[in-house]
Amino acid sequence: MACFFTSYLGFSCVGLVMAALPIKFGTASTLFSLLSFLMLMSSYLGAATGKEQNQLIALVNPLYLSTRVFRAELPLLAAFPAVLTLALIGFHMTATHFRVQPIWSRY
């Protein structure tokens, strides 16, 4: 359960930071789709080739980090405080910089 919660916080960080960016609804949708595709492809290529991924890509890919937490390759006691801190920073950024501009507010 703790591994799942740590992974959930890791994915929440990405969403919170994206919500804090000063972009419009359509751009956010495109950016989220692009990031999701890149995370999926880097995880698939890492699993298919069996080789270690580029360290920079592996460091920022939540799928790769979650897999390492679930396999106990990354200690939970080291990962949880780091992810919790990043989630709190993302929440603070969202709370201070979030601009509500949904498309449906025009009608």
N, C-alpha and C positions, 0 to 999 in steps of 0.2 A: 504494500500500500504506500509506503514511503517513497519507493522508486517511482510509482505512478504520479504521486503528488509533486515530486521534484521535476519530472518530465513535463507535467502540466504547467508548472510555473515557468519552465524554460520556454515553452511555446507561447505562454501568455506574454512574456517579455517582448517577443517579436510583434505581437498584435498591439500591445500598449504603445510601443515606440512608433509603430505605423500610424496609430490613431493620433499621436501627437504631432505628426508631420503636417506642415501647412499645405496640404494638397486637397484637391477636390474629389468628390465621390467617384467619378469615372476613372481618374488617375489612380486612386487608391485601389480600386478593383483590379486594374491592370497590374499594378505593382504587386499586389497580393498574389495574383495568378502567376506572375513571373517568379516570385520568390518560392512559391509552393512547387512549381515545376523544377526549379534549380535544386531545391532540397531533395526532391524525389529522385531526380537524375543522378545527383552526386551520391546518394545512398545506394541506388541501384548499381551504379558503376563500381562503387566500392565493394558491394557484395558479390557482383558478378566476376570481377577480376581477382578478388582475394588479396589484392595488394593494399598497402596502407595508402590512404588518401593524402593529398597535399595538406600540410599542417594548417595552413591558413583557412582552407575550406572546411576542414574537419573541426576547427575551433569554433566556427560560427554556424555550423549546421546543427540545428536542434535534434534532427533525426539521428545523426551519428552520435551525438552526446547522450541522447536517451538510451540508445542501444548499449553504449558503454556502461551507463548506470545500471541498466537491467542485468547485464552480464557480470556485474561487479568488477569490471576492469577499471572503473573510476569510482573511488570510494565515496559512499553516500554521505559520510560525515564531512567530506571536503566539498562535494558538489552542492549539497543542500544550502549551506550558508551563502555560497556564491550566487546560486540561482535566486534565493530569497532576496538578497541585496539587489540584484539586477531587476527583479520584479518590482520591488519597492521604488527603485529609481524610475522605472518605466511608468509606474502608477503616478508618481509625482510629476513626471513630464507631461503625462496625459491630463492630469488634473489642472496643471497650470497653463498648458498650451492648446488644449482641445478646442477646436472651432466647430460648432455644429452647422453644417451646410448640406443637409440631405436634399436630394433632388425633389422629393415629394413635398417639400415645404413650400414650393411655389404655388401649389394648387389649393 
